[in-house]
């Protein structure tokens, strides 16, 4: 279950409890309970820092054949609790409430590019399109078994933590506007690009995404720009890139990207030794992509970790070999 926030013509907004469900080859969403414009009225405070959700919410959802508990409803009402109570219970028993990760991960190639770019930026702080393909598939488990509507509300919640001066960079990166510019600083310093051209490319990409049936699979038809994309139009046109000297910023970025860490001689690893550490031939090691290399490294790192009874020297050399190979394969 998740909380949906919808604009309302009469009042500012209204809230709905929704649920994603499987429908053939896609996931759809359905309304379970209308919380109105003030979900806090369903929270009961018996005293102290204690609280519980009005049983009428459970009963109304149960009438639809769906069994829920107070633990299921608590995360939905958490934003409407007083701050002093949230501070007390934040993180308490979080492990039991959190969803256990799935053993089966959706292949990265099956994830839509827009979801991949957004998740990469929000999780790692930036989008270097050369490295997106190297991200482990487990990064995308948070998108599994969810409708498009629930995924968008998850992203909406995560985007609230972006700082105002990050919004322009965020929209520039996730809509892959860099592909339309040939300037050498287009990737690292988009503030120096022609803003009128960038605006046209952004609107075009927004329309492409709005018409992408594979992205909106399982969603209801909407006229005009879809509600979930409106926030990106506002985010893009109401924000600007941080002011500064583009050349100095480019120079600083160039220097940072070309800093080289040279490990001590004792941990420098040749290709022949790397193939021995990874347990494959030198040719197979050269043909591995970043994802396969990372998968093999993690498996071996667990085996050779000192805490697991492995040899510390082998563990250090394995890490040095992995960093060297990964940097070479990613082109950095």
C-alpha positions as CSV (number, residue, x, y, z in Angstrom):
1,X,0.0,0.0,0.0
2,X,1.0,3.6,-0.5
3,X,-0.2,7.1,-0.1
4,X,-1.4,9.1,-3.1
5,X,-1.8,12.9,-3.0
6,X,-4.2,14.3,-5.6
7,X,-4.9,18.0,-6.4
8,X,-8.5,19.0,-5.6
9,X,-10.4,21.9,-7.1
10,X,-12.4,22.6,-3.9
11,X,-9.6,22.1,-1.4
12,X,-5.9,22.2,-1.8
13,X,-5.5,18.4,-2.1
14,X,-6.9,15.1,-0.9
15,X,-5.2,11.8,0.1
16,X,-5.9,8.3,-0.9
17,X,-4.6,4.9,0.3
18,X,-3.8,2.9,-2.8
19,X,-2.5,-0.5,-3.6
20,X,-0.6,-1.9,-6.6
21,X,-1.8,-5.3,-8.0
22,X,-0.7,-7.5,-10.8
23,X,-2.8,-7.5,-13.9
24,X,-1.4,-9.8,-16.6
25,X,2.0,-8.5,-17.7
26,X,1.8,-5.2,-15.8
27,X,0.9,-3.7,-12.4
28,X,-2.1,-1.4,-11.9
29,X,-3.2,0.7,-8.9
30,X,-6.6,0.8,-7.1
31,X,-8.1,3.0,-4.5
32,X,-8.6,1.5,-1.1
33,X,-9.6,4.3,1.2
34,X,-10.2,8.1,0.8
35,X,-8.6,10.0,3.6
36,X,-9.9,13.4,2.5
37,X,-7.8,16.5,2.9
38,X,-6.7,15.7,6.5
39,X,-5.4,12.2,7.1
40,X,-4.4,13.2,10.7
41,X,-8.1,12.9,11.8
42,X,-7.7,9.1,11.5
43,X,-4.9,9.1,14.1
44,X,-5.9,8.4,17.7
45,X,-3.7,9.5,20.6
46,X,-4.4,7.5,23.8
47,X,-1.7,9.3,25.8
48,X,2.0,10.1,25.9
49,X,3.7,9.3,22.6
50,X,1.4,6.4,21.8
51,X,-1.0,6.4,18.9
52,X,-3.0,4.1,16.7
53,X,-4.9,4.3,13.4
54,X,-8.7,4.5,13.7
55,X,-10.0,0.9,13.2
56,X,-12.6,2.3,10.7
57,X,-9.8,2.5,8.2
58,X,-8.9,-1.2,8.6
59,X,-12.6,-2.2,8.5
60,X,-13.2,-0.2,5.3
61,X,-10.3,-1.8,3.5
62,X,-11.2,-5.3,4.9
63,X,-14.7,-4.9,3.2
64,X,-12.8,-4.9,-0.1
65,X,-11.3,-8.3,0.7
66,X,-7.9,-7.0,1.7
67,X,-6.6,-7.7,5.2
68,X,-4.4,-5.0,6.7
69,X,-2.9,-4.4,10.2
70,X,-1.8,-1.4,12.2
71,X,1.8,-2.1,11.1
72,X,0.7,-1.9,7.5
73,X,-1.0,1.5,8.0
74,X,1.6,3.1,10.2
75,X,4.1,4.1,7.4
76,X,1.3,5.7,5.4
77,X,0.3,7.9,8.4
78,X,3.8,8.6,9.5
79,X,4.1,12.0,7.7
80,X,1.0,13.3,9.6
81,X,2.3,12.5,13.1
82,X,3.6,15.4,15.3
83,X,7.3,15.9,14.9
84,X,8.1,15.0,18.5
85,X,6.4,11.6,18.1
86,X,8.1,10.9,14.8
87,X,11.5,11.6,16.4
88,X,10.7,9.0,19.1
89,X,9.6,6.2,16.8
90,X,11.8,6.9,13.7
91,X,13.8,3.9,13.1
92,X,12.2,1.9,15.9
93,X,11.5,-1.7,14.7
94,X,12.3,-0.5,11.2
95,X,13.7,-3.9,10.2
96,X,10.5,-5.8,10.9
97,X,8.4,-3.2,9.0
98,X,10.7,-3.0,5.9
99,X,10.1,-5.3,3.0
100,X,12.7,-8.0,2.7
101,X,14.7,-7.7,-0.6
102,X,13.8,-10.1,-3.4
103,X,16.2,-12.8,-4.4
104,X,15.2,-12.3,-8.0
105,X,16.2,-8.9,-9.5
106,X,14.7,-7.4,-12.6
107,X,17.3,-7.2,-15.3
108,X,18.7,-3.7,-15.6
109,X,17.9,-3.8,-19.4
110,X,14.2,-4.2,-18.6
111,X,14.1,-1.0,-16.5
112,X,13.0,2.1,-18.4
113,X,15.8,4.6,-19.0
114,X,14.0,7.3,-17.2
115,X,13.7,5.2,-14.0
116,X,17.3,4.2,-14.3
117,X,18.6,7.8,-14.6
118,X,16.4,9.0,-11.8
119,X,17.4,6.2,-9.4
120,X,21.1,6.6,-10.3
121,X,21.0,10.3,-9.5
122,X,19.1,10.0,-6.3
123,X,21.1,7.0,-5.0
124,X,24.6,8.1,-6.2
125,X,24.3,11.8,-6.5
126,X,24.8,12.2,-10.2
127,X,24.2,10.5,-13.6
128,X,27.3,9.6,-15.6
129,X,25.7,7.7,-18.5
130,X,28.9,5.8,-19.0
131,X,28.5,4.2,-15.6
132,X,24.8,3.5,-15.5
133,X,25.3,0.2,-17.2
134,X,27.7,-0.8,-14.4
135,X,25.2,-0.4,-11.6
136,X,24.3,-3.7,-9.9
137,X,20.8,-5.0,-10.7
138,X,19.9,-5.0,-7.0
139,X,19.8,-1.2,-7.2
140,X,16.5,-1.5,-9.1
141,X,14.7,-3.9,-6.7
142,X,12.8,-0.9,-5.2
143,X,10.9,-0.7,-8.6
144,X,9.7,-4.3,-8.5
145,X,6.0,-5.4,-8.1
146,X,4.8,-1.8,-8.2
147,X,2.4,0.1,-10.5
148,X,3.6,3.1,-12.4
149,X,1.6,5.3,-10.0
150,X,3.3,3.9,-6.9
151,X,6.7,4.2,-8.5
152,X,6.1,7.9,-9.3
153,X,5.0,8.6,-5.7
154,X,8.1,6.9,-4.4
155,X,10.2,9.1,-6.7
156,X,8.2,12.2,-5.6
157,X,9.1,11.4,-2.0
158,X,12.8,10.9,-2.7
159,X,13.0,14.2,-4.8
160,X,11.9,16.2,-1.8
161,X,15.4,15.8,-0.4
162,X,17.0,17.5,-3.4
163,X,18.4,20.9,-2.7
164,X,17.1,23.9,-4.7
165,X,20.4,24.3,-6.5
166,X,20.3,20.7,-7.6
167,X,17.0,20.8,-9.5
168,X,18.3,22.1,-12.8
169,X,21.1,19.6,-12.8
170,X,18.7,16.8,-11.9
171,X,16.3,17.5,-14.7
172,X,19.1,18.0,-17.2
173,X,20.6,14.6,-16.3
174,X,17.5,12.5,-16.0
175,X,16.1,13.7,-19.3
176,X,19.5,13.1,-21.0
177,X,19.7,16.5,-22.5
178,X,23.4,16.1,-22.9
179,X,22.9,14.0,-26.0
180,X,21.8,17.0,-27.9
181,X,25.0,19.1,-27.4
182,X,28.4,18.5,-28.8
183,X,30.2,21.1,-26.6
184,X,33.1,19.5,-24.6
185,X,31.6,20.9,-21.3
186,X,28.1,19.6,-21.9
187,X,28.3,16.8,-19.5
188,X,29.9,18.5,-16.6
189,X,28.8,22.2,-16.9
190,X,25.4,22.6,-18.7
191,X,25.1,26.1,-17.3
192,X,27.3,27.3,-20.2
193,X,25.0,25.9,-22.9
194,X,22.4,27.8,-24.9
195,X,19.3,27.8,-22.6
196,X,16.8,28.4,-25.4
197,X,18.0,25.3,-27.3
198,X,18.0,23.3,-24.0
199,X,14.4,24.4,-23.3
200,X,13.3,23.1,-26.7
201,X,15.1,19.8,-26.2
202,X,13.6,19.4,-22.7
203,X,10.0,20.0,-24.0
204,X,10.6,17.5,-26.8
205,X,11.9,14.8,-24.3
206,X,9.0,15.6,-22.0
207,X,6.5,15.0,-24.8
208,X,8.3,11.8,-25.9
209,X,8.0,10.4,-22.3
210,X,4.4,11.5,-22.1
211,X,3.6,9.4,-25.2
212,X,5.7,6.4,-24.2
213,X,3.2,3.6,-23.8
214,X,5.8,1.2,-22.3
215,X,6.5,3.7,-19.5
216,X,2.9,4.2,-18.6
217,X,1.8,0.6,-19.0
218,X,-1.0,-0.2,-16.6
219,X,-1.9,3.6,-16.1
220,X,-5.2,5.2,-17.0
221,X,-5.4,7.5,-20.0
222,X,-4.9,11.2,-19.3
223,X,-5.4,14.2,-21.7
224,X,-2.6,16.6,-22.1
225,X,0.5,16.3,-20.0
226,X,0.3,13.6,-17.4
227,X,0.0,14.7,-13.8
228,X,3.2,12.9,-12.8
229,X,5.2,14.8,-15.4
230,X,3.9,18.3,-14.5
231,X,6.3,18.4,-11.5
232,X,9.2,18.0,-13.9
233,X,8.1,20.9,-16.1
234,X,7.8,23.1,-13.0
235,X,11.1,21.8,-11.6
236,X,12.9,22.6,-14.9
237,X,11.4,26.0,-15.7
238,X,11.3,27.3,-12.1
239,X,15.0,26.6,-11.3
240,X,18.3,27.6,-12.7
241,X,21.8,26.3,-12.6
242,X,24.1,27.6,-9.8
243,X,25.9,30.8,-10.7
244,X,29.7,30.6,-11.1
245,X,32.5,30.7,-13.6
246,X,31.8,27.8,-16.1
247,X,35.5,27.7,-17.1
248,X,36.8,27.5,-13.6
249,X,34.2,24.9,-12.7
250,X,35.2,22.9,-15.8
251,X,38.9,23.2,-14.9
252,X,38.2,22.0,-11.4
253,X,36.1,19.1,-12.6
254,X,38.8,18.1,-15.1
255,X,41.5,18.1,-12.4
256,X,39.3,16.0,-10.0
257,X,38.5,13.5,-12.7
258,X,42.2,13.0,-13.6
259,X,43.5,12.6,-10.1
260,X,45.2,9.3,-9.9
261,X,45.6,7.1,-6.9
262,X,48.6,4.9,-7.1
263,X,48.5,2.0,-4.7
264,X,51.8,1.0,-3.0
265,X,54.0,-1.4,-4.9
266,X,53.0,-4.2,-2.6
267,X,49.4,-4.1,-3.8
268,X,49.9,-3.3,-7.5
269,X,48.5,-6.2,-9.6
270,X,49.4,-7.3,-13.1
271,X,46.9,-8.6,-15.6
272,X,48.2,-12.1,-15.2
273,X,47.8,-12.0,-11.4
274,X,44.4,-10.4,-11.8
275,X,43.2,-13.3,-13.9
276,X,44.5,-15.7,-11.2
277,X,42.7,-13.7,-8.5
278,X,39.5,-13.7,-10.4
279,X,39.8,-17.3,-11.4
280,X,39.4,-16.7,-15.1
281,X,41.7,-16.5,-18.1
282,X,43.2,-13.1,-19.1
283,X,41.1,-13.1,-22.3
284,X,37.9,-13.8,-20.4
285,X,38.8,-11.0,-18.0
286,X,39.3,-8.6,-20.9
287,X,35.9,-9.5,-22.4
288,X,34.0,-9.0,-19.1
289,X,31.8,-5.9,-18.9
290,X,31.6,-3.8,-15.8
291,X,28.5,-5.6,-14.5
292,X,30.0,-9.1,-14.8
293,X,33.3,-7.9,-13.3
294,X,31.5,-6.4,-10.3
295,X,29.4,-9.5,-9.8
296,X,32.6,-11.7,-9.9
297,X,34.4,-9.3,-7.5
298,X,31.7,-9.3,-4.9
299,X,31.5,-13.1,-4.9
300,X,35.3,-13.4,-4.4
301,X,35.4,-10.5,-1.9
302,X,33.0,-12.3,0.4
303,X,35.1,-15.5,0.1
304,X,38.4,-13.7,0.9
305,X,37.2,-11.1,3.4
306,X,39.3,-11.4,6.6
307,X,36.2,-11.4,8.8
308,X,35.1,-14.5,6.9
309,X,38.4,-16.2,7.5
310,X,40.0,-15.1,4.2
311,X,43.6,-14.0,3.6
312,X,44.0,-10.2,4.2
313,X,46.8,-9.9,1.5
314,X,44.7,-11.6,-1.1
315,X,41.7,-9.5,-0.2
316,X,43.7,-6.2,-0.6
317,X,45.2,-7.4,-4.0
318,X,41.7,-8.4,-5.2
319,X,40.4,-4.9,-4.4
320,X,43.3,-3.2,-6.2
321,X,42.9,-5.4,-9.2
322,X,39.1,-4.7,-9.3
323,X,39.6,-0.9,-9.1
324,X,42.2,-1.0,-11.9
325,X,40.1,-3.1,-14.2
326,X,36.9,-1.2,-13.5
327,X,38.5,2.1,-14.3
328,X,39.9,0.7,-17.5
329,X,36.6,-0.7,-18.6
330,X,34.6,2.4,-17.7
331,X,37.0,4.6,-19.7
332,X,38.0,6.8,-16.7
